[in-house]
């Protein structure tokens, strides 16, 4: 794992690059590099802790299925980690779209219990954040850390749509009414502008082929989260600042609006949007998730 070495540097991940401290990493630039402030040994070389071997359970979000994580899971496994990507009710090959949030949560809880998983890093993306909030209530003793990547962190008594601006909520209600099976299908223009805003037009069209109608009911259900907010489980938030799904500021958005609800948490920031990097830069996303997950 992490075999790369270069003179005095012992680098724990092949995706790290270095420049003088204070320069921010721009992944779209050939000259950009990560901004690190590692302790320096007396001879001038940087000192690193050895990477951990972790067990990840990756929970996808709306308008996606477990295949959303294929590239990221492969990257994490290539670094020696153990990775699981459960599918939940109403998604993937499940034809039944008449599901509740409790049914979705049960799918993930049952998966963890059936495989007898312990000491896991439970990762939720987007709507998956609400799923891991409820999963954690039921199997807290099996979770090492929770990681939310541009994910909903709902307040007690809230629903997902409560976090949308009124115009967006009204649009979702209209799409729900138009469906014949109580689902919401994103029009391409909406998907392009909000979910894959950094992708090329060609990639956006390709990604859209994997989008399927989302069961509407779980998005509108208000969740009892009192037990979640009493948990001492360590938590992290990964925020990609070009994510355009929610407006930033004015009482909306991922960070700091939702992230700070976690109380004491680790913040990892990246450059990307809501969907694109899982396909085009899975190694970069895997690195960010690892940074959020390690001790």
C-alpha positions in Angstrom: 0.0 0.0 0.0 1.2 3.5 -0.9 4.5 2.2 -2.3 5.8 5.5 -3.8 9.0 6.8 -2.3 11.1 9.8 -3.5 14.4 10.5 -1.8 13.7 12.0 1.7 9.9 11.8 1.3 7.9 8.8 2.4 4.6 9.5 0.7 1.5 7.6 2.0 -0.5 8.1 -1.2 0.6 8.3 -4.8 -1.9 11.1 -5.5 -0.1 13.6 -3.2 1.9 16.3 -4.8 3.9 19.0 -3.1 4.8 22.7 -3.5 5.8 25.4 -1.1 3.3 25.7 1.7 0.4 28.1 1.2 -0.4 27.2 -2.5 -3.8 25.7 -2.8 -4.4 22.6 -4.9 -6.3 23.1 -8.1 -6.8 19.7 -9.7 -7.5 21.2 -13.1 -4.0 22.8 -13.2 -0.8 21.0 -14.2 1.1 23.0 -11.6 -1.3 23.0 -8.7 -0.6 21.0 -5.5 -2.0 20.2 -2.1 -1.6 22.7 0.7 0.0 20.7 3.6 1.6 21.7 6.8 3.3 18.5 8.0 5.8 18.4 10.8 9.4 18.6 9.6 12.2 16.4 10.9 15.5 18.0 11.9 17.1 17.1 8.6 14.4 18.9 6.6 12.3 15.9 5.5 8.6 15.6 6.1 7.3 13.1 8.6 4.2 11.0 7.9 2.1 8.5 9.8 1.7 5.2 8.2 -1.7 4.8 6.4 -4.4 2.9 8.1 -6.2 -0.1 6.7 -9.9 0.8 6.9 -13.3 -0.8 6.2 -15.7 1.4 4.3 -19.4 1.1 3.8 -20.3 3.5 1.0 -24.0 4.6 0.8 -25.1 6.3 -2.4 -27.7 9.1 -2.8 -30.8 9.8 -4.9 -31.0 9.2 -8.6 -28.1 6.7 -8.2 -27.5 3.1 -7.2 -24.6 1.2 -5.7 -22.7 1.4 -9.0 -22.2 5.1 -8.3 -19.2 4.0 -6.1 -17.6 1.5 -8.6 -14.6 3.7 -9.4 -14.0 5.0 -5.9 -14.4 1.5 -4.4 -11.8 0.1 -6.8 -9.3 2.9 -5.9 -9.8 2.3 -2.2 -9.4 -1.5 -2.6 -6.2 -0.9 -4.6 -4.8 0.8 -1.5 -5.6 -2.2 0.7 -8.9 -1.1 2.2 -12.0 -3.2 2.5 -15.0 -1.7 0.8 -18.7 -2.5 0.7 -21.4 -0.7 -1.4 -24.9 -1.8 -0.3 -27.9 -1.3 -2.5 -31.0 -0.1 -0.7 -34.8 -0.5 -1.3 -36.3 1.2 -4.3 -33.0 1.5 -6.2 -30.9 -0.5 -8.5 -32.7 -3.6 -9.8 -35.5 -3.2 -7.2 -38.7 -2.5 -9.2 -40.7 -1.4 -6.2 -40.6 2.4 -5.9 -43.2 2.5 -3.2 -40.7 2.6 -0.4 -40.2 4.6 2.8 -37.1 6.0 4.4 -37.4 3.3 7.1 -37.3 0.6 4.4 -34.2 2.2 2.9 -32.5 2.4 6.3 -33.4 -1.3 7.0 -31.7 -2.4 3.8 -28.4 -0.9 4.9 -28.7 -2.1 8.6 -29.6 -5.6 7.4 -26.6 -5.6 5.1 -24.2 -4.6 7.8 -25.6 -7.2 10.2 -25.7 -10.0 7.7 -22.1 -9.5 6.8 -21.3 -9.0 10.5 -19.3 -5.8 9.8 -17.6 -4.0 12.7 -15.3 -1.0 13.0 -16.6 0.5 9.8 -16.3 3.9 8.3 -19.9 4.7 7.2 -19.9 7.1 4.3 -23.1 8.8 2.9 -23.4 11.0 -0.2 -26.2 13.4 -0.7 -29.5 11.8 0.4 -27.3 9.0 1.7 -26.4 11.4 4.6 -30.0 11.0 5.9 -29.6 7.2 5.5 -26.4 7.0 7.6 -28.0 9.2 10.2 -30.7 6.6 10.8 -28.4 3.6 10.3 -26.1 4.9 13.0 -29.0 5.0 15.5 -29.5 1.3 15.0 -25.9 0.0 14.9 -23.8 2.6 16.7 -21.4 -0.1 18.2 -20.4 -1.2 14.7 -19.3 2.3 13.4 -15.8 3.7 13.8 -16.5 7.0 12.1 -19.2 8.6 9.9 -18.3 10.6 6.8 -20.8 12.9 5.0 -19.8 13.9 1.5 -21.9 16.8 0.3 -24.7 15.1 2.2 -27.8 16.1 4.0 -27.5 16.3 7.8 -31.1 16.8 8.8 -32.2 18.4 12.0 -34.6 16.4 14.2 -38.1 16.5 12.6 -36.9 17.6 9.2 -37.3 16.1 5.7 -34.9 16.4 2.8 -37.2 18.8 0.9 -37.3 21.1 4.0 -33.7 22.0 3.0 -34.6 23.1 -0.5 -35.4 26.7 -1.4 -39.2 27.1 -2.0 -38.8 27.2 -5.8 -36.9 24.0 -5.9 -39.3 22.3 -3.6 -42.2 23.4 -5.7 -40.5 22.0 -8.8 -40.0 18.6 -7.1 -43.6 18.6 -6.1 -44.7 19.2 -9.7 -42.4 16.4 -11.0 -43.8 14.1 -8.4 -47.4 14.9 -9.4 -46.5 14.3 -13.1 -45.2 10.8 -12.4 -47.4 7.7 -12.5 -45.6 5.8 -9.7 -44.8 8.5 -7.1 -41.3 9.1 -8.3 -39.3 12.1 -9.4 -37.2 12.1 -12.6 -34.7 14.9 -13.1 -34.9 16.6 -16.5 -31.5 16.6 -18.2 -31.2 20.4 -18.0 -31.7 20.3 -14.2 -29.3 17.4 -13.8 -26.7 19.2 -16.0 -26.9 22.5 -14.1 -27.0 21.2 -10.6 -25.4 17.7 -10.4 -22.6 17.7 -13.1 -21.9 21.4 -13.6 -18.1 20.9 -14.0 -18.5 18.0 -16.6 -18.2 18.4 -20.3 -21.5 18.3 -22.2 -20.6 14.8 -23.6 -19.8 13.5 -20.1 -23.0 15.0 -18.7 -25.1 13.2 -21.3 -23.3 10.0 -20.6 -23.8 10.3 -16.8 -27.5 11.1 -17.4 -28.0 7.6 -18.9 -27.5 6.1 -15.5 -30.1 8.3 -13.8 -33.4 6.6 -12.9 -36.6 7.9 -11.3 -36.2 8.5 -7.6 -38.9 7.3 -5.1 -40.5 10.5 -3.9 -41.9 9.5 -0.5 -38.5 9.3 1.4 -37.6 12.8 0.3 -40.7 14.3 1.9 -40.7 12.2 5.2 -39.8 14.0 8.4 -37.3 12.0 10.4 -37.0 11.6 14.1 -33.2 12.1 14.7 -33.1 12.6 18.5 -31.1 9.3 18.9 -28.6 10.4 16.2 -27.8 13.6 17.9 -27.1 11.8 21.2 -24.4 9.6 19.5 -20.7 10.2 20.4 -19.5 8.6 17.1 -16.7 10.6 15.4 -17.8 12.5 12.3 -16.3 14.1 9.2 -17.7 16.2 6.4 -16.2 16.3 2.9 -17.3 19.5 1.0 -16.7 20.0 -2.7 -17.1 23.7 -3.2 -18.3 23.6 -6.8 -21.3 21.4 -5.8 -24.3 23.3 -7.1 -27.2 21.1 -5.9 -28.0 23.5 -3.1 -27.5 27.3 -3.1 -24.6 28.3 -0.9 -25.5 30.9 1.8 -28.8 32.5 2.8 -29.6 29.6 5.1 -29.0 26.8 2.6 -26.1 24.7 1.4 -23.7 21.9 2.5 -21.0 23.7 4.4 -21.2 25.3 6.9 -25.1 25.2 7.0 -25.4 21.4 7.4 -21.9 20.3 8.3 -21.9 22.3 11.6 -24.9 20.3 12.8 -22.5 17.5 13.4 -21.0 19.3 16.4 -17.3 18.5 16.6 -16.3 17.3 13.2 -13.4 17.1 10.7 -13.7 19.1 7.6 -12.1 18.1 4.3 -12.5 20.4 1.3 -12.2 19.4 -2.4 -12.7 21.0 -5.8 -15.6 19.3 -7.6 -19.3 19.0 -8.1 -22.0 16.6 -6.9 -21.6 13.7 -9.3 -18.8 14.2 -11.8 -15.7 13.3 -9.8 -17.1 9.8 -8.9 -16.7 9.0 -12.6 -13.9 11.2 -13.9 -11.6 11.4 -10.8 -12.3 8.5 -8.6 -8.8 8.4 -7.2 -9.1 12.1 -6.1 -12.4 11.4 -4.4 -11.1 8.2 -2.8 -8.2 10.3 -1.3 -10.6 12.9 0.1 -12.7 10.1 1.7 -9.6 8.5 3.2 -8.4 11.9 4.6 -11.8 12.3 6.2 -11.8 8.7 7.6 -8.3 8.1 9.0 -7.5 8.6 12.7 
